[in-house]
Amino acid sequence: MLDFFNDHTLRTVCLGTAGIGAVSGAIGCFAYLRRQSLIGDVVAHSSLLGIMVFFLGSYLITGEGSKSLTVLIPGALLAGVTSLMLTRWILAQTRLKPDSALGVMLAIFFGSGILLLRWTQRATPNIPGKRGLEDYLFGMAAAMTNSDLWMIGVLGVSSILVMLLMWKEFKLFTFDPVFAQSTGLKTHWIDTLMLLILVVGIVIGIQSVGVVLMIALLVTPASSARQWTGHLGTMVLLASIFGAVCGGVGSVLSASFSNVPTGPVIVLVATVLFLVSLTAAPRRGLIARMIKRRKLEKSAQVVAAGGNQ
Amino acid sequence: MTLILWTLAIAVLTAVVCSLCGVFLVVKHESMIAEALSHAVLPGILIAFLVFQDRTSPWLIISAGLSGLLMVWIVQTIRKTGLVDGDAALGIVFSALFSVGIICANVGLNRVHFDSHCIIDGNLAMAALRPFKINGMEIAPHAFVLMATVLTLLVGFIAIFYKELKLMMFDSALSQTFGFRPAMLHLVWLALVSITTVSAFEIAGSILVVALMIAPPATAFLLTRRLGIMLVISSTIGVISSVIGLYLGLWLDIAPTGPIASVAGMIFLLTVLLAPRQGVIAKFRRRGIQRAYLFQQLLLARLDGDDKNWVDNDALANAVAWTDQQFGRTLSVCRNRNWIDESSSGFSITDKGRDYLVDTMDRL
């Protein structure tokens, strides 16, 4: 089916998805280190409601639902941030634990998102532009247009820039929030900023990976990168390389089969990378561990033999 | 019974099963297990479907249960290596398994009944159409029999092991010292949760399983602190949201899954606002009442402590330094209750006011 895409389209899609993977991978490192992977999952699912509301909004205003990411990403951002704020509010107001509060957000935001999605698909009279809305669930990278790429590029580059500018603060807050606060940093703002960047890192992937599986593009490259290094800078760099590879390879692979959504393919590529990292990484990896244990056993035997003489 | 009534019955049973199960997950802070399991069972269902080509085959449930347990096992193995943080391991594994399922669905089963609609939305609307037959007699829809069996199993388990479960949830260490083997019980419990997830998955789809397993129990959690009552409230809310959601779905002419999930979520939000004791509005009102109470006492104490009998309005207002509104309201309440006297030269505390003040001070 490769002929179906002329080279230019495939190149655009592949580069775009690789870029998304790089940004999400880098941002995912902080989410991984702060143990916020499930927050990422909930934000990704929640963004569906924002997408649907903004799609229907554009239909009401212009008479045709817009699937341009310049319209939909602000909606996704808004829904993601709202679900996070609502979670925080619920945690402050009740004695519920974060896992339950996040689970309820799934019910509210993803449930209503699906409700609107199905209604839009069935509504009479026909809502123009509704075809392909389903793709936001599991991703369809081939649907990306040039203006979508611009939107993704601007958001991705600016969030990476913010991350680099605030590097020291982010690092300190991630590893030792109490100390960060004691040095006089406004930790509340740093936390909010990091969450905002996390939401950006998630919503740029809705087109290519889809809301259901976006968590994997966030967490899997980061966990893989963590196996190869103990240094934050290297980890972020590696994770973004891994993310880019997953995005690029995954989108090309899914384009070569007909009718396979991009998201699952990207996720499986990421999973393979993760398994390789888990086993083959130097020092931390399972093989390296086994070799180390063998060596230890050998030297223990030597010591024991020496003791017997 | 008519089709719609059967559908309603199936929805209600599914809701009760999920929300009973979820109470324990919410109490034990394991809600995300529901999210992970509801994704991880997909490849099992699809592989069994590919092999047996029969949606009602019990192998679907067995194989889905196995893939759920496979997920739990992989996550435990990864956690044991200490290389990946627990939540991340859960996320990686369930999204990988789910991806396998989605790809199977799109490659192998295209245009068979398992499309992505089914995976997300389930098939509640069609569930009542497939009959369960004994000796060729159609007794009830297959899904109804299935969910009734799971419900019996679940209620039986909870009833028999209620004490042990409760102890395990709240104090696993104590349970261990009593010799109840909490680890064993937990494993059995997880197996039961995955059976529930699997049986509900085909009917309700992945969102609804999560929504019903977390939203009604979380709502019940806000309304009571007793586990038994929580189970009752949770299943009641599950039933209410499934009935409302089903009719909402019918009215909008869409699969009832999204509506049921969002109704359950909305009931939760309403409860956060309106719960009688822990609700936001109740707390706000309580704080308001306490504040007014404190203002009254401060005013009385100020008047009581003054040497002069009469304190004029401006002096009193300056002394307490509240906003005009607070001052005026407090003054009028005190006057209405005859705690203070008013004359042209100002205010003074009455005997009744003094008694009240002494009384409250004593109580402190």
Contacts between the chains, C-beta under 8 A, distances in Angstrom:
chain1	res1	chain2	res2	distance
A	32	B	85	6.9
A	32	B	88	5.5
A	35	B	85	5.7
A	35	B	87	5.6
A	35	B	88	7.6
A	37	B	85	7.7
A	37	B	87	4.8
A	37	B	88	4.5
A	37	B	90	7.7
A	37	B	91	4.5
A	38	B	32	5.4
A	38	B	35	7.7
A	38	B	87	5.3
A	38	B	90	7.6
A	38	B	91	6.6
A	40	B	91	7.7
A	41	B	35	7.1
A	41	B	91	6.1
A	90	B	272	6.1
A	93	B	272	6.3
A	93	B	280	5.3
A	93	B	283	7.5
A	94	B	222	5.7
A	94	B	272	6.2
A	94	B	278	6.1
A	95	B	221	7.9
A	95	B	278	7.3
A	96	B	26	7.9
A	96	B	218	5.9
A	96	B	221	6.3
A	96	B	222	7.2
A	97	B	26	8.0
A	97	B	29	4.7
A	99	B	29	5.4
A	99	B	30	7.0
A	99	B	31	4.2
A	99	B	32	5.1
A	100	B	26	4.8
A	100	B	29	7.4
A	100	B	31	4.8
A	100	B	214	6.0
A	100	B	217	7.6
A	100	B	218	4.5
A	100	B	221	7.0
A	101	B	218	7.4
A	102	B	31	7.5
A	102	B	32	7.4
A	103	B	26	7.9
A	103	B	31	4.2
A	103	B	32	6.9
A	103	B	34	6.9
A	103	B	35	6.7
A	103	B	210	6.4
A	103	B	213	7.7
A	103	B	214	3.3
A	103	B	215	7.3
A	103	B	218	6.9
A	104	B	214	5.9
A	104	B	215	5.1
A	104	B	218	5.1
A	104	B	265	6.0
A	104	B	268	5.1
A	105	B	265	7.9
A	106	B	35	6.8
A	106	B	207	7.3
A	106	B	210	5.5
A	106	B	211	6.7
A	106	B	214	7.3
A	107	B	207	7.8
A	107	B	210	7.0
A	107	B	211	3.5
A	107	B	214	6.4
A	107	B	215	4.2
A	107	B	261	4.9
A	107	B	262	7.0
A	107	B	264	5.4
A	107	B	265	3.9
A	107	B	268	7.3
A	108	B	215	7.8
A	108	B	261	8.0
A	108	B	262	6.3
A	108	B	265	3.2
A	108	B	266	7.0
A	108	B	268	7.3
A	108	B	269	6.8
A	109	B	265	7.8
A	110	B	207	5.6
A	110	B	211	7.9
A	110	B	261	7.2
A	111	B	207	6.0
A	111	B	208	7.8
A	111	B	211	5.5
A	111	B	257	7.9
A	111	B	258	5.4
A	111	B	259	7.7
A	111	B	260	7.6
A	111	B	261	2.8
A	111	B	262	3.8
A	111	B	264	7.4
A	111	B	265	5.7
A	112	B	258	7.0
A	112	B	261	7.9
A	112	B	262	4.1
A	112	B	265	7.3
A	113	B	258	7.6
A	114	B	120	6.4
A	114	B	121	6.9
A	114	B	207	6.0
A	114	B	257	6.8
A	114	B	258	3.6
A	114	B	261	7.2
A	115	B	252	7.5
A	115	B	254	7.0
A	115	B	258	3.5
A	115	B	259	5.4
A	115	B	261	7.9
A	115	B	262	5.5
A	116	B	258	7.8
A	117	B	258	7.5
A	118	B	121	7.0
A	118	B	252	7.8
A	118	B	254	3.9
A	118	B	255	5.9
A	118	B	258	5.8
A	119	B	252	5.2
A	119	B	254	5.5
A	121	B	254	7.9
A	122	B	252	7.5
A	122	B	253	5.4
A	122	B	254	5.5
A	134	B	116	6.9
A	137	B	116	6.4
A	137	B	120	6.5
A	138	B	102	5.9
A	138	B	116	6.4
A	212	B	98	7.3
A	212	B	120	7.7
A	213	B	95	5.2
A	213	B	98	6.8
A	213	B	99	6.3
A	215	B	91	4.9
A	215	B	95	5.8
A	216	B	91	6.9
A	216	B	92	6.6
A	216	B	95	3.8
A	216	B	96	7.1
A	216	B	99	7.5
A	219	B	88	5.0
A	219	B	91	4.9
A	219	B	92	6.0
A	220	B	91	7.9
A	220	B	92	5.1
A	220	B	95	7.5
A	220	B	96	8.0
A	222	B	88	7.6
A	223	B	84	5.0
A	223	B	85	7.8
A	223	B	88	5.2
A	223	B	89	7.7
A	223	B	92	6.2
A	226	B	83	7.8
A	226	B	84	7.4
A	227	B	83	6.2
A	257	B	107	6.9
A	259	B	106	5.8
A	259	B	110	6.5
A	260	B	103	6.2
A	260	B	106	5.1
A	260	B	107	6.4
A	261	B	102	6.5
A	261	B	106	6.7
A	261	B	116	7.8
A	263	B	99	7.2
A	263	B	102	7.5
A	264	B	98	7.5
A	264	B	99	3.5
A	264	B	100	7.5
A	264	B	102	4.3
A	264	B	103	4.9
A	265	B	99	7.5
A	265	B	103	7.0
A	267	B	95	5.4
A	267	B	96	6.2
A	267	B	98	7.9
A	267	B	99	4.1
A	268	B	96	6.7
A	268	B	99	5.2
A	268	B	100	7.1
A	268	B	103	7.3
A	271	B	92	6.9
A	271	B	96	4.1
A	271	B	99	7.5
A	274	B	92	6.1
A	278	B	78	7.5
A	278	B	81	7.6
A	278	B	83	6.2
A	278	B	84	7.6
A	284	B	83	6.0
A	286	B	81	6.9
